[in-house]
Amino acid sequence: MPRWRASSRSGRRRSTIGWSRPSTSCRATRLRPDSPTYRNRETFDLTGDNQVTVYVPAGCAHGFQALTEPADVSYRIDRAHDPSEDVAIRFDDPELDIPWPLPITLMSERDKAAASLALATARLT
């Protein structure tokens, strides 16, 4: 189940995503148009063995896909969660062209209804 999330411009939330049991793949990309690394992306494998933690600064989107069944992920944000700040972006948005490691077999209704990057951009900048 891939998830691709960002925080609205009003939120500017920072996140950390911690290691998972047994295995999860995490993607992050910068979505600030004024950044020299705009739309650059990084891939991280989060496992119980490597115990990697990824810091996702404001202005970046992140997504993850469980590689094992089950998979537990530790996710923290820098303040109380406000669902109105959440911006969901389609996992298969062609502008982002994110390669997911496994075929998509399960997805929440919210993720199925996520906007394209083009439609979500107004809330991100």
C-alpha positions in Angstrom: 0.0 0.0 0.0 1.8 3.1 -1.1 1.1 6.5 0.5 2.3 9.8 -0.8 1.8 12.8 1.5 2.8 16.4 2.0 1.8 19.2 4.3 -0.1 22.3 3.1 1.6 25.6 3.0 -0.2 26.6 6.2 1.1 23.5 7.9 4.8 23.5 6.9 5.1 20.4 9.1 8.3 18.5 9.5 8.3 14.7 9.9 10.5 11.9 10.9 9.9 8.4 9.7 11.6 5.7 11.8 12.7 2.2 11.1 10.1 -0.4 10.5 9.6 -4.1 11.2 10.2 -6.0 9.1 10.7 -3.8 6.0 9.3 -0.7 4.3 10.5 1.4 1.4 10.3 5.2 1.8 10.5 7.9 -0.9 10.9 11.6 -0.4 11.0 14.5 -2.9 11.4 18.2 -2.5 8.4 20.2 -3.8 9.5 23.8 -3.2 9.8 25.3 -6.8 12.4 27.8 -5.6 14.7 25.0 -4.4 17.7 24.0 -6.6 16.8 20.4 -5.7 13.1 20.8 -6.8 11.6 17.3 -7.5 14.8 15.5 -6.7 14.0 12.3 -4.8 15.6 10.0 -2.4 14.8 6.4 -1.6 15.4 4.8 1.9 14.9 1.2 3.0 13.6 1.1 6.6 14.1 -2.2 8.3 14.3 -3.5 11.8 17.9 -4.4 11.1 19.2 -1.0 9.9 17.0 1.1 12.1 17.3 4.1 9.8 15.3 7.3 10.6 14.5 9.7 7.8 14.0 13.4 8.5 11.5 15.0 6.0 11.7 18.8 6.1 8.8 21.1 5.4 8.3 21.5 1.7 8.9 17.9 0.9 6.5 15.1 0.2 7.1 11.5 1.4 5.5 8.2 0.7 6.1 4.6 1.8 5.2 1.1 0.8 5.2 -1.9 3.0 7.5 -4.6 1.6 6.5 -7.3 4.1 3.3 -8.3 5.8 3.0 -7.0 8.5 5.1 -3.8 8.6 5.2 -1.3 11.5 6.4 2.2 10.9 7.2 4.9 13.5 6.1 8.3 12.2 6.4 11.5 14.1 5.6 15.2 13.3 6.8 18.4 15.0 3.4 19.4 16.4 -0.2 18.1 17.0 -1.7 16.6 13.9 -4.2 18.7 12.0 -5.9 16.7 9.2 -6.7 19.9 7.3 -3.0 20.4 6.6 -2.6 17.0 4.9 -2.2 16.9 1.2 -2.5 13.5 -0.6 -0.8 13.1 -4.0 -1.5 10.2 -6.3 1.1 7.5 -5.8 1.4 7.1 -9.6 1.5 10.8 -10.6 3.4 11.0 -13.9 5.0 14.3 -13.0 6.7 12.7 -10.0 7.3 9.3 -11.7 8.1 7.6 -8.4 9.2 3.9 -8.9 7.6 1.7 -6.3 9.4 -1.5 -5.5 6.3 -3.8 -5.6 3.1 -3.9 -7.6 0.3 -2.0 -5.9 -2.2 -4.5 -4.4 -3.9 -2.6 -1.6 -4.7 1.0 -1.1 -7.0 3.0 1.1 -10.0 4.9 -0.3 -8.4 8.2 0.6 -5.2 7.3 -1.4 -7.3 6.1 -4.3 -8.9 9.6 -4.4 -5.7 11.5 -4.0 -5.1 14.5 -6.3 -2.5 14.8 -9.0 0.6 16.9 -8.2 -0.7 19.6 -10.5 -3.9 19.9 -8.6 -2.2 19.6 -5.2 0.5 22.2 -5.9 -1.7 25.2 -4.9 -1.9 23.8 -1.4 1.8 23.0 -1.3 3.4 26.4 -2.3 
